[in-house]
Amino acid sequence: MKESRINAWAIDWKKILKIKHFLHRLQNKVLWIFNHKLPEFLTEYLSLLQFLWLVHIGSKPLTVSQKSAMIIAPHQDDEVLGCGGLIGLKREQNIPVQIVFITDGAASHSWHSDFKSGEIVPIRRQEALTSLSILGVDSSHIHFLDKPDSKLQYLDLNTRQQIIEELAQLLLSFQPGEVYVPHRQDRTKDHEATYELVKTAIRLAGIKVEQIQYPIWILYKSLLFRDLKLHELAGAYCLSIHSIQSKKTKAIKVYRSQYEAIDVGLSPVLKPAFLRRFSLPYEVFFKTDSVMPND
Ligand SMILES: [Zn+2]
C-alpha cells in the first residue's frame, strides 16, 4: 500500500516536469512571435487597413483632369508605385505627362560588393524607361537629374540651389497644370526633401500650378491619425484605376532590381508586404496645398 502511494507521487512529478517543459517552450514561442512576427504583421496589416480606410471612407473621389502633369520622383519606381494608374489614364487620353527623376538610384544596392560603384544606375534607368513606355510615356518626356541617392537632405547650399534651378527650368518649359510630388511626411528622407525642393522650385519658376502629394512610405511607416492634421486628412482623394490596373501591375513588374533579391538568401529592396497595396485598383492623393507664385 505504502509503495504504490510512492509510485503515484513519482508519476505526478513526471507530469509536472512535462508541463513545466511545455510551458517553457510555449513561452519561448510566444516571445519569438512577439519579437519577430508581430511587428511585421502589424506593419503590413496596419498599412493595408490605413489604405483601405482612405479608399472607402476617408477620401473624396478623384477623376482624371485634362491638365498636363509633371510627376516628380526621388527614385526610379516611386512614379509607378504612387501614380502609375494616373499616368496611364492620362496618357490614354493623350494628356501630356512628363516624369522627372531626382536621384540616380545608386543607393539601393550600394551595400553589395558588385554594385558599390553605382553599377545599379543604368539598370534602374532602363527599368524606368521600359516601365513608363508600358504606361504610354515616351523617353523624350523622361528626365533624369542624376543627383546623389539618399543624400537629398544633406545637400550643400550650392547643390541644393542647382537642383531647384534645374527643376524650375523644367517647370517653366513644360508649364504643367499639375505637379505630383511624394507626400511631405513620406517617412523617407529623399522623399520629404523632394517635396521641399519642388515647392521651392515652383516659387522660383513663378508659375501657378496645383501641387498634389502621392503617398509611398507614409502608409507603411506611420499612423495617419497620429501624424497628420485633420485638414491634411480631409485633403485625401481616391482615384479608381480598375481599367488600367493590369497595365500598372505590368509596369511595376519591370522593376525587378527592386522587388527581387539580388543574391540567394538576401531580402529584396521592396518587400512583398510593402508592395501589396500597390496591386490594388486604387491610388490615393493628398491635395492640401497649391503653390502660388507668391505663396
Ligand atoms: Zn523612393
Residues whose N, C-alpha, C, O or C-beta is under 5 A from the ligand:
A	BS01	ZN	P74 H75 D78
